[in-house]
Amino acid sequence: MKNVLISLLAFVIGISGACAQTDCSKYYPISDGAKFEISLYNGKMKKEGKVAYSVINDGGDKILYTMEMYDKKDALLGDSTYGMQCENDGVSIDFKSMMNSGMTSQFQNMEVDINGNNIYLPNNLSVYDVLPDAEMEITVTGAPIAMTSTIKMVDRTVIGEEAVTTPAGTFQCKILTYTTEMKMGIKSSGYTKQWLAEDVGMVKTEDYNKKGGKLRSISLLTSYQQ
């Protein structure tokens, strides 16, 4: 379960905003049929997998993303679909929409309950902006286990802007940082630095161990087409 939740968190914070309305979000692909790919690496830049996304936009006030998760040998691990919603001059993602049958099938006959507040990203990001915290609580019940896990994103702050180059191109980005607090049997925390580009979304993410400051993983936008 821990590996699933860690992967879920990476996807949520990496792709946390979009809407079908053209004036709803400055960030993230919203064109019907757009495709993009995020490659996942460890702290030594050794590839560990990838996530391929596609956009489904029917012209309404909500947009759907489908994602396929692959391991380091490009073997398909699973897929999922989730929705984004316009909200107060920004966008938010509903955690429950991500934990659909594709993400919870491993729990089989167990009951999965999800609570918390969504991740909100405003249209206008300026340096020194402080964004709302987000929290998710997942409770799994049923023999032989029963456990509750929590994931929090706190101290979300825009710290600067710069150009970033990846295999998908060069993008002018805002830099967002936050602390991640997890409780999955044991407590752990991390520090995340994320680069976001208008109309593209997440271009790069670096995740660090909060205590020692060691780089744990890197995510890069490696392909993008609208």
Rosetta blueprint (number, residue, H / E / L):
1 M L
2 K H
3 N H
4 V H
5 L H
6 I H
7 S H
8 L H
9 L H
10 A H
11 F H
12 V H
13 I H
14 G H
15 I L
16 S L
17 G L
18 A L
19 C L
20 A L
21 Q L
22 T L
23 D L
24 C L
25 S L
26 K L
27 Y E
28 Y L
29 P L
30 I L
31 S L
32 D L
33 G L
34 A L
35 K E
36 F E
37 E E
38 I E
39 S E
40 L E
41 Y E
42 N E
43 G L
44 K L
45 M L
46 K L
47 K E
48 E E
49 G E
50 K E
51 V E
52 A E
53 Y E
54 S E
55 V E
56 I E
57 N L
58 D L
59 G L
60 G L
61 D L
62 K E
63 I E
64 L E
65 Y E
66 T E
67 M E
68 E E
69 M E
70 Y E
71 D E
72 K L
73 K L
74 D L
75 A L
76 L E
77 L E
78 G E
79 D E
80 S E
81 T E
82 Y E
83 G E
84 M E
85 Q E
86 C E
87 E L
88 N L
89 D L
90 G E
91 V E
92 S E
93 I E
94 D L
95 F H
96 K H
97 S H
98 M H
99 M L
100 N L
101 S H
102 G H
103 M H
104 T H
105 S H
106 Q H
107 F H
108 Q L
109 N L
110 M L
111 E E
112 V E
113 D E
114 I E
115 N E
116 G E
117 N E
118 N L
119 I E
120 Y E
121 L E
122 P E
123 N L
124 N L
125 L L
126 S L
127 V L
128 Y L
129 D L
130 V E
131 L E
132 P L
133 D L
134 A E
135 E E
136 M E
137 E E
138 I E
139 T E
140 V E
141 T E
142 G L
143 A L
144 P L
145 I L
146 A L
147 M E
148 T E
149 S E
150 T E
151 I E
152 K E
153 M E
154 V E
155 D E
156 R E
157 T E
158 V E
159 I E
160 G E
161 E E
162 E E
163 A E
164 V E
165 T E
166 T E
167 P L
168 A L
169 G E
170 T E
171 F E
172 Q E
173 C E
174 K E
175 I E
176 L E
177 T E
178 Y E
179 T E
180 T E
181 E E
182 M E
183 K E
184 M L
185 G L
186 I L
187 K E
188 S E
189 S E
190 G E
191 Y E
192 T E
193 K E
194 Q E
195 W E
196 L E
197 A E
198 E E
199 D L
200 V L
201 G E
202 M E
203 V E
204 K E
205 T E
206 E E
207 D E
208 Y E
209 N E
210 K L
211 K L
212 G L
213 G L
214 K L
215 L E
216 R E
217 S E
218 I E
219 S E
220 L E
221 L E
222 T E
223 S E
224 Y E
225 Q E
226 Q L
